[in-house]
Amino acid sequence: MGGRSTNNEALRAAQRERILSAAEQLLVTHGVERARLRDVSEAAGVSIGTVQHYFDTRDRLIAELFDWSNQRRLDAWLAAAPTGGDPWARLVALLDASLPEPLMWRSRVWIEFCAMARDDGLRAKLGRFYDAWRPPFRQVIEDGIAAGVFHPVAPVDDIVDLFVILGDGASVAVSLAAPGISAEQLQRVFLETAQAMLGVDRSVIDAGASPYPATVTGHPAVAPGARRRSVSGDGQSVMVRSDGPRSPVVPILVTEPPARQA
């Protein structure tokens, strides 16, 4: 009997996940207006009665989808960086994970939820997720200060809020496919901002405190004005541009020198 009960619970959990996943897909592709129970049942391949068994109303489905989707994003972000070790590497990992993959998908999910936050209940939920992002940033900054590698130029809480705002704003720009915006550019901006706001000495980065592959770690700064170039190797493109001599180390495989002045 115990085995049968466990199997039934696993089946119910899987079915619920299937429904929520289908609802999230509708949210991204068609907006919240298409997240009706009948639409969700068709997308999930289950009867509308099955959907109503787990979510008796559309409002309940949307509220639980909000929690489910954002908790998954938060859990993945929290798992991105270890709790110990080099503060700069941990901070870079957190900033990098602020651009979750698939980036366009996650960004559009987030922007839809922000749009729905006109509802008081959902707005309160959104606020709790914002609050959950602050402690990891604050902890790694305080660890970096204690280790003598971070020298903040502004109050720590202000820098934490800036990092949260950067991640939130990046999601909006990506979801709208804003011209000139790319994941590589956003990553560079994140790292340059972190280095400037935390007063991180170049030697800290050059010493190998980068989470990127060993072939990249410790690479000298790209010459100011070097142009971005995509590189095909393992099936992924890596691009970078440096606008100053203190630009932090980011994934660099090939760069082209600045054009000669006539």
N, C-alpha and C positions, 0 to 999 in steps of 0.2 A: 504493500500500500504506500509506503514511504517513497519508493522509486517512482510510482505512478504520479504521486502528488508533485514530486520534483519535476518530472517531465512536463506536467501540465503548467506548472509555474514558469518553466523555461519557455514553453510554447506561448503563453500569454505575454511574457516579457518581449519575446521576439516579434509577436504580432503588434504589440504596442509600438515598438521601435519602428516597425515597417510603416505604420500609419503616420507617425511623427516625421519620419524621413520623407514620405510622400507629401505631407503638408508643407515641409520646408522647401521641397522642390517647387511646389506650386507658388509658394511665397516669392521665391527668387525669379521664376519665369513669368508669372502673371500678376504678382502683387497680392495683397491680402484679400482683395475682392474675390479672387478665385479660390480662396481657401474655405469654400463651403463644404459641409459634411459630404454631400453627394460627390463633389469634385474630388475630395480627398479619398473617398471610398473607391472611385474609379481608378485614381492614380495608384493606390495601394493594392488594387486587385482583390479587395474584400467587399463584403456587403455593407450597405449603409448601417444595417443593424449592428454589425461588428464594430464599426466606428463609434456608434452611439453607446455600445456597451462600455467602452473605455472613456469616451468624451460625450456626455449626454447633450451638450450644447456647443455651438460654434465658439462662443466666448470662452468656454472652458478649454476647448482644443487650442485656441490661440494662446491663452495664458500658459498652458502646460508646454506648448511648443516653444514659447519664449524662454521658459526655465530650462527646458531640455537642450535647446540649441546653444544658448549662451553658457550653460554650465559645461557643455562639452568643449566649447572654445576656451573657457577659463581653465579647465583642467589641463588641456593641451598646453596652454601658455605657462601654467605653473610648473608643468613637468619639463619645460624647455631648459631650465637652468638648475644646476645642483645647488644645494643650500650651503655648501662649503667650497673652499678653493679660491682662486684668484678673482677678486671683485670685478676687474675690468672684463674678464672673459664671461663672467656671469651676467654682467649688465648687457654686454653685446648680445648674448644669447636671448635675454628677455626682449631687447629691442627688435632683434631679428624675428622672434616669434610673434611680435606685434603685427607682422605682415603674414598672417597664416595662409597656408596653401589648402585648397586652390584659392588664390587671392581674390579674384573677381567674385567667386561664389560667396566666400565668407563676408566680403565687403557688402555685397548686395543684401545678404541676410541681415547684417547689422543695420544698414540704412533703413530697411523695411521696419525693423523693430523700433528704431528711433522715431520713424514717422508715426508709429502706433502709440508712442508714449504720450500722446494727447490725453489718453485715458489715465486717470489718476493712479489706478492700481498698477498698470504697466510702467508708469513713470517711476513709481516707488521701487519696482523691481530693477529698473535700469539703474537707478541710483545705487542700489546695493552692489551691482556688478562693478560700477565705477569704484566704489569703496574697496572692493576685493582686489583691484589692480594696484592700489597704492602700497600696501605693506611690503610686497616683494621688492619694489623699486626702492622704498625707504630703507629696507634692511640692507640691500647690497650697497647702497650709497654710504650708510653708516659704517658698514664693514670696511669699505674703501677708505673712509676718513680715518678709522682706527688703524688701518694698515699703513697710513701715510702716503697713499697713492692718489687719493682724491682730495682736491682743495677747492671746494665749491665757491663760486663767485656770487651766489645768491642763497637765500634760505633753502634748506633741504626740502621743506614741504612745497615750496614754489617750483623747484626743479622736478619733484615727483609729479606735480600737477601738469607741468609742461610735457613730460613724457607721456602721460595719459592723454593729453590733448593731441599730441602728435599722432599717436596711434589711432585715435578717434577721427581726426581730420584726414589721415591717410585713407581710412576706409571710405569716407565720403568721396574723396577724389578718385579713388580706384573704381568705386561703384558707378560713378558717372562717366567713367572713361575719359577723364579730363585730358585734353591735349598736352603732350609733353611730359606726362606723369608716367613713371615706370617703377617697378619694384626696386630695380637697381638704384635709381635716383633717390627714392625714398629711404632706402637703406643707408646710402651715403649721407643724406641729410641727418638722419637719426644719429649716426655715429659722430659726425662732425659737431652736432649740437651737444651730444653727451660729453665729448672731449673738451669743448669750450666751456660749458657750464660747470663741469667738475674739475677744471684746471688740471687735466691729466697730462703729465709730461710725456713727450714723444718717446722717451726711453722705456716707459712702461709698456707701450704698445710694441715697440721694436724688440723688446726682450722676449716676445713670444706669447704675450697674453691675448692671443687671438684664437677664437674657436675654429678658425678655418683650416683647411688642409695644410700639412707641413710644407708643401711646395709653395704656399702663399705666406705663411707666418714669417714675420721678420723681413719681408720684402721691403726695400726702401720706398719712401714716399714717391708717388708718381709725379713727374715734373709738372709744375703748374701749367694748365692749359692743354695737357695731353688729352687727345680725343678718345672717346669711347670706341671700342671695337668688340664685336661679338666673336666668340671663339668656340668652334665646334670641337668637342673632344669626346666626352662621355654622353653626348646627346643633349647637353644643356648648354645654354649660352651664358656667358659671364661677361658683364660689361662694367666699366668704371670710368669716372672722369674725376680729375683732380683740379680744384680751383685755387689751391694754395699749398705752400710747402708744408703746412701742418695737417694736411688732410690725413685722417686715420687710415690704417691698413684695412682694406676691404678686398674681396676676391679679385685678384689681379693675375691674369695669365699672360696677356699680351697687351702692350700699349703702343701707341704711335706717338712719336715726338711732336711737339708743337710745330705748326707750319712756320717756315722761315719768313721773316719779315722782308718785304721787297726793299 
